[in-house]
Amino acid sequence: MTKMNAVHDSLARQGLVRPQDGRMIAGVCAGLARRFGLDPWIARLLFVLILFVVPGSQILIYPVLWLVMPNEKPAWQAPEPTTF
């Protein structure tokens, strides 16, 4: 298992995934909203408001979260077998 797969598995266990539905760009804000029990539009608004507090931070944060947060697996897809 690669380090990226380990990170993806860890985040998926914590419920931090990019959902298949409700995406605007990559699903980062929708995934954060789902994880913390917020409406996706509120998460998007907070993300934009943070831009005014720390200008340019989203230019770094969003792409990193896009890479680190795993995609939500469709309900019809069987889970991958685990090997020990």
C-alpha positions as CSV (number, residue, x, y, z in Angstrom):
1,M,0.0,0.0,0.0
2,T,1.4,3.4,-1.0
3,K,1.4,6.3,1.4
4,M,-1.3,8.1,-0.6
5,N,-3.5,5.0,-0.4
6,A,-2.9,5.0,3.4
7,V,-3.9,8.7,3.6
8,H,-7.0,8.1,1.5
9,D,-8.0,5.1,3.7
10,S,-7.6,7.1,6.8
11,L,-9.7,10.0,5.6
12,A,-12.4,7.7,4.2
13,R,-12.6,6.0,7.7
14,Q,-13.2,9.4,9.2
15,G,-15.9,10.2,6.7
16,L,-13.9,12.8,4.8
17,V,-14.5,12.0,1.2
18,R,-15.5,13.9,-2.0
19,P,-19.1,12.9,-2.7
20,Q,-20.3,11.9,-6.2
21,D,-23.3,14.2,-6.0
22,G,-23.5,17.8,-5.0
23,R,-20.1,18.8,-6.5
24,M,-19.4,22.2,-7.9
25,I,-15.8,21.7,-9.0
26,A,-14.1,18.7,-7.3
27,G,-16.4,18.1,-4.3
28,V,-14.0,19.4,-1.7
29,C,-16.4,21.8,0.0
30,A,-19.3,19.3,-0.4
31,G,-17.2,16.7,1.4
32,L,-16.1,19.0,4.2
33,A,-19.8,20.1,4.6
34,R,-21.0,16.5,4.8
35,R,-18.3,15.5,7.3
36,F,-19.1,18.4,9.6
37,G,-22.8,18.4,9.2
38,L,-23.2,21.6,7.3
39,D,-25.1,22.6,4.1
40,P,-22.6,22.5,1.2
41,W,-23.5,26.2,0.4
42,I,-22.5,27.2,3.9
43,A,-19.2,25.4,3.5
44,R,-18.6,27.1,0.2
45,L,-19.4,30.5,1.7
46,L,-17.1,29.9,4.6
47,F,-14.4,28.9,2.2
48,V,-14.8,32.1,0.3
49,L,-14.9,34.2,3.5
50,I,-11.6,32.7,4.6
51,L,-10.2,34.1,1.4
52,F,-10.7,37.6,2.7
53,V,-9.0,36.7,6.0
54,V,-6.1,34.9,4.6
55,P,-5.8,36.0,0.9
56,G,-4.5,33.3,-1.4
57,S,-4.8,30.5,1.1
58,Q,-7.4,28.7,-1.1
59,I,-5.0,28.6,-4.0
60,L,-2.9,26.2,-1.9
61,I,-5.6,24.5,0.3
62,Y,-8.2,23.5,-2.3
63,P,-5.8,21.6,-4.7
64,V,-4.1,19.9,-1.7
65,L,-7.5,18.7,-0.4
66,W,-8.5,17.7,-3.9
67,L,-5.5,15.4,-4.1
68,V,-5.7,14.1,-0.5
69,M,-9.5,13.6,-0.1
70,P,-10.6,10.3,-1.7
71,N,-13.5,10.1,-4.0
72,E,-16.6,8.5,-2.5
73,K,-17.1,5.1,-3.9
74,P,-20.5,4.6,-5.7
75,A,-23.0,2.5,-3.7
76,W,-22.9,-0.3,-6.4
77,Q,-19.1,-0.7,-6.2
78,A,-17.9,-3.5,-4.0
79,P,-15.1,-2.5,-1.5
80,E,-11.6,-3.4,-2.5
81,P,-10.2,-6.5,-0.8
82,T,-7.8,-5.8,1.9
83,T,-4.5,-7.7,2.2
84,F,-2.4,-8.0,5.3
